[in-house]
């Protein structure tokens, strides 16, 4: 949005509207209380902070608040329960186990990457491999600035979800972020179940 200045007639119209408005909830005095008069809460209820006055045409303070209600992919993968042997998992996290196969998804779209991942994982398990490396990359460092925020690293966020859904969920035993020597945050170790 451009920062054009309001015309005098637009400002006058806003002032008329502002004078004739009424509060929806007149009993909410907390919004009118200055911050200096607030007392510590007597209970665990949060205090509603007063809204700072804002005039039409006034510039913002320049800080944008980015809200992300979902935990990051790193936290999601790290909080997953350990399904494999504890000693092997510790070796895996330290980068001591060598992946037997590698799939690089760099430059692929979601429509290309999902079938490629499915084929790779199923083929790796059928050939008897246990540990494979899936390289997603860390993703772009920017958002397009649209009204709906987009997660950075689309493949990095989708690969763990794909691995947890059928048909791969029956094949995958453990997913973990790769050690730095194997790609760090831009790659995943995928530990596969044994063929039966």
Backbone as a ProteinNet text record, in pm:
[ID]
protein_1_A
[PRIMARY]
XXXXXXXXXXXXXXXXXXXXXXXXXXXXXXXXXXXXXXXXXXXXXXXXXXXXXXXXXXXXXXXXXXXXXXXXXXXXXXXXXXXXXXXXXXXXXXXXXXXXXXXXXXXXXXXXXXXXXXXXXXXXXXXXXXXXXXXXXXXXXXXXXXXXXXXXXXXXXXXXXXXXXXXXXXXXXXXXXXXXXXXXXXXXXXXXXXXX
[TERTIARY]
84.3	0	88.7	51.3	131.5	97.3	189	169.5	121.5	15.5	-31.7	-95.4	-87.5	-147.4	-296.9	-372.6	-517	-550	-651.3	-697.1	-773.9	-782.8	-854.4	-999.2	-1068.5	-1208.3	-1218	-1117.4	-1116.5	-1093.6	-1002.3	-978.6	-1102.5	-1170.4	-1291.4	-1400.9	-1416.3	-1514.5	-1480.9	-1353.1	-1313.3	-1344.6	-1318.1	-1345.6	-1495.1	-1580.2	-1725.6	-1768.1	-1710.1	-1742.9	-1695.7	-1575.2	-1518.2	-1597.8	-1651.2	-1728.1	-1861.1	-1921.9	-2054.9	-2054	-1938	-1934.4	-1953.7	-2002	-2018.8	-1947.7	-1901.3	-1836.5	-1936.7	-1889.7	-1975.3	-1997.5	-1893.3	-1902.6	-1856.1	-1951.7	-1918.5	-1857.9	-1877.5	-1829	-1682.1	-1615.4	-1474.6	-1387.5	-1361.4	-1282.7	-1133	-1094.3	-951.4	-881.6	-956.2	-894.7	-868	-940.4	-922.8	-820.7	-782.3	-690	-548.2	-478.4	-339.1	-251.8	-143	-53	4	24.3	85.8	-6.5	-137.3	-232.4	-266.4	-210.5	-243.7	-179.5	-255.8	-205	-175.7	-89.7	-62.5	-191.4	-206.2	-329.1	-342.9	-467.1	-495.4	-512.3	-536.2	-552.8	-465.8	-485.9	-406.5	-465.8	-570.4	-632.2	-538.6	-521.7	-432.9	-495	-410.3	-456.1	-456.8	-563.2	-570.4	-500.1	-405.7	-329.4	-411.9	-404.1	-479	-424.7	-514.7	-477	-423.7	-308.3	-247.3	-330.4	-349.1	-426.9	-357.3	-439.1	-386.8	-474.7	-416	-489.8	-476.6	-580.9	-577.2	-466.2	-389.1	-278.4	-147.2	-152	-30.5	47.1	177.2	260.7	276.3	296.3	319.1	461.9	492.7	627.9	728.4	683.7	775.9	804.8	760.5	784.7	666.2	693.8	586.4	591	475.3	472.1	444.7	532.6	515	468.9	353.8	298.1	299.9	350.4	353	303.4	178.8	119.7	163.5	212.8	258.4	405.4	445.6	588.9	663.6	789.6	870.1	892.8	935.2	956.2	1063.4	1163.7	1271	1213.8	1124	1063.5	969.2	895.3	802.7	876.8	983.7	1060.2	1132.3	1188.6	1263.4	1172.6	1046.6	956.4	890.4	914.2	856.2	918	836.3	883.5	989.7	1086.6	1193	1141.3	1136.9	1084.8	1196.8	1315.9	1426.8	1511.1	1610.4	1701.6	1769	1772.3	1826.4	1973	2054.4	2196.8	2215.2	2138	2147.6	2099.9	1996.2	1944.5	2048.9	2118.8	2223.8	2336.8	2373.9	2477.5	2428.5	2302.3	2242.3	2247.8	2208.1	2205.7	2345.7	2447	2585.4	2647.7	2574.4	2626.3	2722.1	2718.4	2811.4	2762.5	2635.2	2583.9	2583.4	2623.1	2631.3	2505.5	2436.7	2318.6	2356	2269.6	2294.8	2246.7	2159.4	2109.6	2069.5	2061.3	2032.6	1937.1	1839.1	1747.7	1758.2	1785.9	1797.4	1674	1593.9	1469.8	1486.3	1610.3	1633.3	1572.2	1504.2	1452.4	1322.3	1271.4	1145.9	1027.6	915.5	791.1	729.4	624.4	555.7	500.7	448.6	391.7	497.7	619.4	727.3	790.2	803.7	876.5	801.7	670.9	595.7	605.1	576.5	592.2	736.9	832.9	973.7	1012.8	966.1	994.6	931.6	808.4	738.6	812	847.7	920.9	1053.5	1126.3	1258.6	1251.3	1160	1149.9	1106.5	1007.5	960.1	1067.4	1140.8	1247.5	1362.6	1394.4	1503.1	1468.3	1344.1	1306.7	1304.9	1254	1249.1	1388.3	1489.1	1626.3	1703	1634.6	1696.1	1772.4	1761.1	1831.3	1757.5	1833	1773.3	1778.1	1889	1903.2	1924.7	1835.7	1848.5	1845.8	1897.3	1903.4	1815.2	1725.6	1639.5	1678.4	1731.5	1776.8	1665.7	1618.7	1511.7	1563.3	1673.9	1719.6	1650.3	1701.3	1644	1531.3	1515.8	1408.5	1454.2	1368.4	1399.3	1393.5	1471.1	1480.6	1383.2	1282.4	1192.2	1048.5	958.3	815.6	773.1	671.1	629.2	553.8	526.2	462.4	313	251.6	107.8	31.1	-100.9	-182	-179.9	-152.1	-144.9	2.2	51.6	194	222.8	338.5	379.1	499.1	503	615.9	737.3	852	974.8	1022.1	1066	1109.2	990.6	919.3	797	825.9	929.1	962.4	1007.4	1084.6	1133.9	1017.6	907.5	792.3	701.9	698.4	606.3	662	792	850.2	818.5	834.4	797.8	649.6	563.8	421.5	396.3	461.1	444.6	494.3	604.1	660.1	569.9	483.3	393.1	258.1	238	111.4	130.1	21.4	31.4	66.9	140.5	192.1	326.7	384.4	518.3	518	407.4	402.2	429.9	391.5	413.6	559	632.8	769.9	871.9	837.9	931.3	921.4	1036.7	1041.9	1072.6	1166.3	1208.6	1250.8	1215.4	1261.1	1334.1	1451.3	1530.3	1603.9	1625.6	1703.4	1846.1	1903.9	2037.2	2143.7	2256.1	2374.1	2432	2509.1	2566.2	2646.9	2717.9	2800.1	2715.2	2585.2	2495.8	2389.8	2402.3	2308.2	2237.1	2246.6	2185.3	2036.3	1991.4	1849.1	1788.5	1869.9	1817.2	1805.6	1816.4	1807.5	1751.5	1698.2	1642	1701.5	1731.4	1759.2	1624.2	1608.6	1486.3	1531.1	1496	1533.1	1414.1	1437.3	1329.2	1313.5	1191.8	1163.9	1224	1250.4	1298.4	1186.2	1223.4	1125.5	1086.5	961.3	915.8	868.5
-117.2	0	123.3	220.2	341.8	432.6	516.7	607.1	744	750.4	881.1	957.8	1087.9	1173.1	1186.1	1197	1213.6	1357.1	1367.8	1500.7	1563.7	1695	1762.4	1716.5	1693.5	1650	1508.1	1421.3	1287.4	1293.4	1379.9	1397.2	1450.5	1547.8	1604.2	1497.4	1414.8	1306.3	1208.1	1175	1083	1142	1268.4	1332.5	1327.6	1349	1342.6	1201.2	1102.8	964.4	931.9	973.4	943	1008.5	1126.9	1196.2	1126	1069.7	1010.4	861.8	803.1	659.6	633.1	512.6	469.1	336.2	310.9	184.1	70.9	-44.8	-162.8	-215.2	-210.3	-255.5	-141.1	-64.4	55.6	24.8	-97.9	-129.6	-170	-172.6	-212.8	-91.8	-66	50.3	22.6	-105	-137.4	-73.2	-54.7	4.7	153.4	217.4	360.1	389.2	288.7	308.5	324.1	431	443.1	334.8	302.2	196.2	225.6	348.9	382.2	354	349.3	326.2	179.4	91.7	-50.4	-109.3	-191.3	-258.7	-402.8	-469.9	-609.6	-690.7	-794.8	-872.7	-949.5	-954.9	-1031	-1178.2	-1208.9	-1349.3	-1376.2	-1492.2	-1529.4	-1476.6	-1395.7	-1342.5	-1239.6	-1244.4	-1147.5	-1008	-908.4	-770.1	-730.4	-669.2	-618.9	-484.6	-475.9	-352.4	-250.6	-124	-22.1	-7.2	28.9	49.3	191.4	201.8	333.9	413.7	543.7	625	629.8	633	633.2	724	818.4	910.2	865.9	888.4	855.7	936.7	871.8	937	926.9	883	869.1	746.2	758.2	644.4	548.7	421.7	322.4	333.7	261.9	268.7	187.5	121.7	51.2	-92	-136.2	-275.2	-358.9	-468.2	-559.5	-679	-720.9	-836.4	-960.6	-1059.3	-1184.9	-1288.2	-1343.1	-1442.2	-1576.9	-1675.2	-1810.8	-1901.2	-1947.5	-2023.5	-2169.3	-2216.4	-2355.2	-2362.6	-2469.1	-2483.1	-2505.8	-2468.7	-2486.1	-2633.3	-2659.3	-2797.7	-2864.7	-2787.8	-2843.4	-2893.7	-2816.2	-2857.1	-2975	-2977.1	-3087.5	-3219.6	-3217.5	-3341	-3383.2	-3286.9	-3318.9	-3371.6	-3329.8	-3373.6	-3508.1	-3565.1	-3695.6	-3802.7	-3899	-4007.9	-4090.5	-4139.3	-4221	-4363.7	-4412	-4545.1	-4647.4	-4600.8	-4691.6	-4714.4	-4797	-4826.4	-4697.8	-4677.9	-4555	-4531.5	-4638.4	-4623.1	-4585.1	-4649.8	-4615.4	-4472.7	-4433	-4297.3	-4194.4	-4222	-4131.3	-4121.9	-4234.5	-4233.6	-4156.9	-4174.7	-4107.1	-3954.7	-3907.2	-3763.7	-3701.6	-3781.2	-3731.1	-3740.8	-3792.9	-3804.3	-3918.9	-4018.9	-4132.2	-4242.8	-4240.9	-4341.8	-4283.6	-4363.4	-4315.5	-4358.2	-4261.3	-4296.5	-4387.5	-4483.5	-4578.7	-4528.8	-4428.4	-4370.1	-4225.5	-4147.3	-4004.6	-3960.2	-3878.4	-3816.4	-3666.1	-3595.2	-3449.8	-3389.3	-3316.2	-3257.1	-3110.5	-3059.2	-2918.6	-2888.5	-2775.2	-2728.2	-2794.4	-2887.2	-2953.5	-2877.7	-2887.5	-2833.6	-2939	-2901.6	-2998	-3114.5	-3084.3	-3189.7	-3286.6	-3240.6	-3328.7	-3402.6	-3333.1	-3389.3	-3501.6	-3490.6	-3592.7	-3730.8	-3744.3	-3877	-3926.6	-3833.4	-3873.1	-3928.8	-3864.7	-3911.4	-4048.3	-4065.6	-4193.5	-4306.6	-4283.3	-4385.9	-4419.1	-4315.9	-4334.9	-4416.6	-4380.9	-4448.8	-4594.3	-4617.2	-4754.8	-4840	-4782	-4856.1	-4884.4	-4789.1	-4808.4	-4920.8	-4924.4	-5030.3	-5166.4	-5171.4	-5300.2	-5353.3	-5264.8	-5309.5	-5336.9	-5326.4	-5362.6	-5251.6	-5130	-5018.8	-4979.3	-4932.3	-4891.4	-4740.8	-4676.3	-4532.9	-4461.6	-4365.8	-4285.9	-4138	-4056.6	-3912.5	-3844.4	-3756.7	-3679.3	-3533.1	-3474.4	-3335.6	-3247.9	-3154.3	-3063.6	-2923.1	-2887.8	-2749.3	-2673.2	-2557	-2479.9	-2389.1	-2370.5	-2285.2	-2142.8	-2065.4	-1925.2	-1845.6	-1739.1	-1654.5	-1538.2	-1544.5	-1430	-1476.5	-1387.1	-1407.3	-1314.1	-1353.4	-1268.4	-1143.8	-1132.9	-1012.9	-1008.3	-1117.9	-1121.5	-1120.6	-1116.2	-1109.9	-1238.5	-1350.3	-1477.2	-1514.5	-1527.9	-1560.3	-1701.6	-1717.7	-1849.4	-1895.2	-2023.3	-2079.1	-2081.5	-2054.1	-2059.4	-2203.7	-2247.8	-2385.6	-2479.7	-2468.6	-2547.1	-2696.3	-2740.3	-2883.1	-2928.1	-2845.8	-2879.3	-2902.7	-2829.8	-2846.8	-2962.2	-2991.8	-3094.1	-3235.3	-3251.9	-3386.6	-3464.7	-3409.2	-3487.4	-3527.1	-3440.5	-3473.4	-3587.1	-3582.8	-3690	-3823	-3817.7	-3941.3	-4000.8	-3919.3	-3966.5	-4011.9	-4002.1	-4041.7	-4169.6	-4248.6	-4367.9	-4327.8	-4407.9	-4540.2	-4538.9	-4419.5	-4413	-4434.8	-4408.5	-4423	-4567.3	-4664.3	-4804.9	-4846.1	-4767.8	-4801.4	-4728.5	-4605.9	-4520.1	-4547.9	-4570.9	-4593	-4463.3	-4382.6	-4259.6	-4155	-4029.6	-3915.2	-3822.2	-3775.7	-3687.2	-3587.2	-3468.5	-3369.5	-3420.1	-3399.1	-3450.3	-3372.9	-3439.7	-3377	-3278.4	-3181.4	-3079.6	-3139.5	-3251.1	-3309.5	-3368.4	-3390.1	-3444.6	-3344.4	-3218.1	-3117.6	-3038.4	-3078.9	-3003	-2982.5	-2858.5	-2825.7	-2837.7	-2859.5	-2873.8	-3017.6	-3113.2	-3255.3	-3335.3	-3451.7	-3541.1	-3680.4	-3741.2	-3884.1	-3953.9	-4056.2	-4137.7	-4280.8	-4331.2	-4467.3	-4556.7	-4658.7	-4742	-4871.7	-4924	-5052.8	-5165.1	-5278.2	-5394.4	-5452.9	-5507	-5578.6	-5706.4	-5744.9	-5871.1	-5966.7
0	0	0	-83.8	-90.9	25.5	61.3	175.1	129.4	48.8	2	117	108.1	210.7	182	291.2	276.8	238.2	157.5	117.5	233.4	236.5	346.6	360.7	247.8	257.9	314.6	288.3	346	496.5	541.2	684.3	755.4	694.1	753.8	764.6	662.9	666.3	778.9	794.9	902.3	1040	1056.6	1186.3	1218.5	1117.1	1138.8	1179.4	1113.4	1146.1	1287.4	1322.3	1453.6	1566.7	1544.1	1647.1	1672.4	1569.5	1581	1613.6	1637.2	1666.7	1813.9	1844.4	1982.6	1999.1	2121.3	2150.2	2140.5	2093.2	2091.8	2232.4	2314	2452.6	2541.2	2590.1	2665.7	2802.6	2854.9	2988.5	2991.9	2881.9	2877.4	2907.3	3033.2	3074.3	3067.7	3054.8	3053.4	2934.9	2824.6	2706.9	2726.2	2818.8	2840.9	2949.2	3027.4	3138.4	3086.5	3125.9	3081.3	3143.3	3076.1	3122	3260.7	3294.4	3423.3	3540.6	3517.4	3625.7	3644.4	3563.2	3574.9	3699.3	3770.1	3888.2	3853.2	3929	3901.3	3915	3833.4	3836.9	3967.6	4015.2	4136.3	4104.5	3978.9	3938.4	3816.7	3757.1	3639.8	3510.6	3518	3396.9	3333.8	3200.7	3136.3	3134.6	3142.3	3134.5	2988.4	2948	2811.2	2805.8	2718.1	2705.4	2626.9	2665.2	2591.6	2450.1	2364.2	2224.7	2210.2	2150.5	2131.9	2032	2056.5	1962.4	1826.8	1723.4	1587.4	1503.4	1434.7	1348.8	1204.5	1128.8	986.4	920.9	839.1	770.8	845.8	970.8	1050.5	1004.1	1002.6	962.6	1079.4	1047.7	1152	1201.4	1307.4	1363.1	1282.7	1177.4	1089.4	1126.9	1243.3	1281.6	1240.2	1177.1	1139.7	1233.2	1276.5	1365.7	1282.6	1294.5	1223.3	1323.7	1299.4	1389.5	1319.8	1388.9	1336.7	1448.4	1435.6	1544.6	1544.4	1434.1	1428.8	1466.8	1533.9	1560.5	1430	1429.4	1309.8	1278.6	1156.4	1113.4	1197.9	1238.4	1321.6	1454.6	1517.5	1644.2	1626.1	1514.3	1488.9	1474.2	1395.9	1372.7	1500.8	1572.7	1695	1805.6	1806.3	1913.4	1884.4	1767.2	1734.5	1823.9	1861.6	1947.5	1875.4	1950.5	1892.2	1877.4	1753.7	1723.8	1704.9	1675.7	1647.2	1772.3	1761.4	1871.6	1919.9	2052	2110.1	2072.6	2075.2	2042.5	1896.6	1808.7	1666.4	1642.9	1714.3	1698.1	1742.5	1851.8	1899.3	1796.1	1737.3	1632.7	1509.9	1478.7	1363.7	1383.7	1501.4	1529.7	1527.9	1562.3	1560.6	1421.4	1324.6	1188.4	1169	1259.9	1254	1160.2	1124.1	1031.4	890.5	793.5	656.1	579.7	517.3	438	320.5	291.5	183.9	48.5	49.6	-75	-47.8	-155.6	-140.5	-250.7	-211.3	-307.4	-289.8	-398.4	-394.6	-462	-385.1	-435.9	-476.2	-473.6	-510.7	-647.2	-656.3	-783.8	-826.1	-749.9	-786.3	-727.8	-797.7	-743.7	-653.4	-581.9	-495.6	-577.3	-696	-781.3	-832.9	-847.4	-891.3	-774.2	-660.9	-548	-477.5	-462.6	-388.8	-454.4	-584.3	-645.1	-646.9	-663.9	-663.5	-527	-420.5	-284.8	-260.5	-302	-282.8	-354.6	-481.3	-558.6	-492	-451.1	-391.4	-262.6	-172.6	-43	-62	-145.7	-167.3	-234.7	-330.5	-397.8	-300.9	-215	-118	-21	24.4	118.5	49.4	-73.4	-142.8	-176.8	-184.8	-210.5	-80.5	35	161.9	231.9	185.4	250	377.5	477.6	604.8	625.4	588	610.2	477.3	448.9	327	365.8	276.2	297.5	193.5	240.2	149.7	165.8	59.3	60.8	4.7	87.1	44.6	17.8	77.6	74.6	186.4	218.8	329.4	284.3	155.6	105.2	86.3	21.3	-5	123.4	126.7	244.7	241.8	159.8	149.5	131.5	166.7	148.9	36	-39.9	-151	-105.5	24.8	77.1	57.3	17.6	-3.7	127.3	116.8	239.1	320.9	256.6	328.3	341.1	464.2	479.7	430.3	370.3	322.1	402.2	429.4	502.1	410.7	468.4	391.5	386.5	272.3	256.5	242.1	132	112.7	115.5	45.3	45.6	183.7	251.4	384.7	481.4	464.6	552	509	381.2	333	339.9	325.6	324.3	451.2	573.9	693	695.1	642.9	636.5	539.2	424	325.6	380.6	456.1	511.9	620.1	678.3	784.3	730.3	599.3	538.1	456.6	438.4	354.2	212	140.5	170.6	243.6	262.9	322.1	473.3	540.3	685.7	728.5	647	680	658.2	583.2	546	635	676.6	750.3	899.8	961	1105	1179.4	1127	1196	1093.9	1121.5	1041.7	1136.9	1095	1178.5	1090.4	1144.3	1071.1	1057.4	940.4	912.9	989.7	1012.2	1073.1	971.5	1019.3	930.1	815.9	841.8	734.3	622.1	649.5	547.7	503	540.5	492.5	599.9	725	834.9	817.2	836.4	829.3	692	589.8	454.2	409.7	503.2	466.5	583.6	551.2	652.6	638.6	754.6	757.4	764.2	683.2	687.2	713.5	830.3	870	838.3	757.3	704.9	785.4	781.2	845.4	761.4	825	751	667.8	554.7	470.8	540.6	535	597.7	493.9
[MASK]
++++++++++++++++++++++++++++++++++++++++++++++++++++++++++++++++++++++++++++++++++++++++++++++++++++++++++++++++++++++++++++++++++++++++++++++++++++++++++++++++++++++++++++++++++++++++++++++++++++

